Amino acid sequence: MRHVETPLGAIRVADDQPTFWDRVAAGEWEPGTLATLRRLLGPGTLFLDFGAWVGPLTLLAARAGARVLAVEADPAAFGQLVRNLVVNPDLAAAVTPLLRAVAPGPGLVRLGARRKPGDSMSSVLLAGSAESWDAVAITPDELATHLRPGERLVAKLDIEGGEYDVLPTVARLIDRPGASLLVSLHPAFLVEAGEPDPAARALAAFAPFAAWDSYAVGRSGPKRAKIGPKALARHETWLLRRPEADPV
């Protein structure tokens, strides 16, 4: 077990990712994401962590006072997430971990890993790889049963290329007053899978959020920007907020 100091507070970790946590401690891992979440999370917030991996944002959201629903489809990563919760008993009570794959409908979702399970790169676009498995899907209606009245929703969607199909699903779930969605796109996965126009695919995925405010997320945090082909070529992480939400 080791202690890690982060911009969102100190946590303990007991997983198999020492190099990753070195990057976190050095401030080199997704500084823009952390800067964005620092502005959004707090008591009274439900953080939906889709693609929780070993739990970096799950743990930090709980440290910030949020209740967390952590959804992870990779059993190897999920096991490490649970270990990290065990060594943070003060945070674990605020976290509901789910070994599931968020999906538009019920059934099984086939995923694969580029190198090995648990490596943070699991994706539906790698389902044909040698390292592959089936995960049980969880639908928006099932996820909605975990929501509580009055909670402000903040969702993070980072599922290594699967976000293009899942975004409309998530839109239906989080379309509530004051909601925010932080989404990371992975166009390289689409290119590898033979997608001829990743920008067009992204625009179609973002269509349900056309009325929401959009922010491109850089190293220092979010900045208002219109989603379009040129902006998508420059930025892979975006923050979407319901129009009535306060600016960030």
Buried (B, 14 or more C-beta within 10 A) or exposed (E): EEEBEBEBBEBBBBBBBEEBBEEBBEEEBBBBBBBBBBBBBEEEBBBBBBBBBBBBBBBBBBBBBBBBBBBBBBEBBBBBBBBBBEBBEEBBEBBBBBBBBBBEEEEEBEBBBBEEBBBBBBBBBBBEBEBBBEBBBBBBEBBEEBBEEEBBBBBBBBBBBBBBBBBBBBBBBBBEEBBBBBBBBBBEBBEBBEBEEBBEBBBEBBEBBEEBBBBBBBEEBBEEBEBEEEBBEEBBBBBBBBEEBEEB
